[in-house]
Every structure is written in structure tokens, then in C-alpha cells.
Amino acid sequence: MVYKTISCALLILVVACGLAWRDYQSAFHTPVVAANPVVIEINKGDSFKQITDKLLAQNLDFNPVWFKVMAVSGKTFKKLKTGEYELAPGSTLPDILTLFVQGKTKQYAITFPEGWSFKEVLQEIEKNPNLEHTLNNANLDELMARLGVDIKHPAIAQPLVSIQSPEGVFFPDTYFFEKHTSDIALLKRAYEKMQLVLQQEWLNKAEGLPVKTPYEALILASIVEKETGVVAERPLIAGVFIRRLQTDMLLQTDPTVIYGMGESYQGDIGYADLKAVTPYNTYKNKGLPPTPIAMPGRGSIYAALHPDNSNNLYFVARGDGSHVFSSTLKEHNLAVSSFQKKKKND
């Protein structure tokens, strides 16, 4: 009788273990995320139970006991990293644990287009809800100090570029970041990328250029960036300005005047604006303006350091985004007259 009782108990135990194993295998292989991605955030200090509860709160259908067993058996129980995660449709419990252990957090993107001003960059940062906002209208000195750049003593900061202003020193690009990344950390990445790009381009520059420092090259590149959106014209535009610098001619470039006008610019430049006294009025001041006027991309930086070798000293806009280039003032005046006449007829 005792033998039969033991046999029955063993049979029940074997059957129970078999059912449990089958249930575990089902939990291991069955997707728990349905057709739509699920976003979950693990905060610092969250316990495993709290993380499990967050998953269950997203209506994921799984057995929390098996989830814990998988974490313990896989030695991942205490290795889950904080951050915001996006769980893809079809994810299983092991997939989720792997994601948490590897720290593959959800990535957001922010784009700074070529030609943007620092003001536009700040506006884009301020309206992004996924960044941690710490700038709080910091002044120039505070901002650059937090970036690790001393604008009063640039030689003891990062010596490649002597910084007078944050204008133009952030590289235009799309940057990916995880939630709660600070605004200053993002700016630092953009600043360091500009340093790297400028260093690479400066080391391979053409010989005999009148720009003597990488920062001067950055200033010139920013003007090229604002003067044309036509890629093929960049070295032509740069060539005109390089030759003007070499011959001590005024640059006479409208984008610098516009930048110097600041908030007073409303879409048009008048005669009085061309006569106004600002550090950026290249119709009155010889040489480059004191700072960049925008963020140049790598193409404009390359063009500034590899200008064309023609004799052109002038250009005028056609009205379609492209320009006509001339080597003499007479040719230039004819081109200007031609396009003014065409504009009136249109």
C-alpha cells in the first residue's frame, strides 16, 4: 500500500514537473509584445518587481514568476540598466531581458541643418521634450565654460579653434540621444564634432590661402554656406572671397550684413543697412567678420580651404538659387543689369 502511494506521488510529481517545464518553455519562446511597440522606462533604484509591474501595466501577457526565473537563471537579475526602452513587436521575455542588460535604450533624434544660427539651434533644443533642459538662459561665458571652452583664454582650452562666440562652432548634423540627455551634453557632442571635422579639413587645406587659422576658415565657410545652396558653386563662391582677401578688396557679402542687423532684419536690405556701422558689415569693413555667421557643413568648410583657381571676383544671383560669376567689374555690372531687367519683366 505504501509502495502504491509513493508511486502515485512520484507520478504526480513527474507530471507536474513536465507541465511546469512545458509552461516554462512556452513562456520562454512565446512573444509577449503584440503588434505595436511598447515603451517602458527603468528608473534608477527600480527593483525587479517594479520593472515587472511596469511591463504588466503595459498589458503584456506573461507569468512574472517565469520572468524572474529566467532573470535569475541567466544571471541577469541585477544587471538591468536604467533608461527608456522600446520593446519591438514579437519580443519574447528573453529578448526583453537582453535589451535591458545591454542597455539598448530608445533613441531620439534632433537635427541642426547646415546654415542655422546658434539662436536657431537653441530654439530647437528648448522645444525638444526628450532633453533635460539645464541651460536656463545661461550667458555666453557660462555656456562655453560648461562646454569646457574658455573663450578668454582659448590656448588653454581646446587650441584648434580660438573661440570668440558660440556662433558656428557646432557641427550641423542629426544627433541621436536617449531620453534625459542634457542639452549641454548634446551641444558638447556637436562642438567636438566640429572640432574634429575642422581639424581634418585644415590638415589637408590648399597652399597659399589668406586664412591663417582654422577659426578664420570657419568664418569664411559660414559665409559660403549662407551665400549658396548649390553644392557645385561652393568652391566658386569661396574662390571669389579668397581672391578678394588676397587683393585687399571688401568682401561685400549680404549674409554678413544681415547677421549684423540682428532682429531688425525683416527680409530686405536697404541702402542705409549697407552703410550701417556693425562689425559684420563687409561693405564697410575689410577682411572677415569677427565670428562665423552660421553653422557651415563639411562641404562649405572644404570649399573654403579648396577654392577654385579662376579669376572671378564678382557674382550675382540669378534668382533661382544659382549665380553668375565674373572676373571684371564691367562683366559683373552687365550681369547685374541683365538680371535686374529680367526681374522687372517677370
Secondary structure, DSSP 4 states (H G I P E B T S, - for coil): -HHHHHHHHHHHHHHHHHHHHHHHHHHHHS--S-SS-EEEEEPTT--HHHHHHHHHHTT----HHHHHHHHHHTT-TT-PPPEEEEEPTT--HHHHHHHHHHT---EEEEE--TT--HHHHHHHHHT-TTEE---TT--HHHHHHHTT--SSSGGGS-TTS--S-STT-S--SEEEEETTEEHHHHHHHHHHHHHHHHHHHHHTPPTT-S--SHHHHHHHHHHHHHH---GGGHHHHHHHHHHHHHTT-----HHHHHHHHGGG--S---HHHHH---TT-TTTS-S--SS-SS---HHHHHHHHS---S---EEEE-SSS-EEEESSHHHHHHHHHHHHHHHHH-
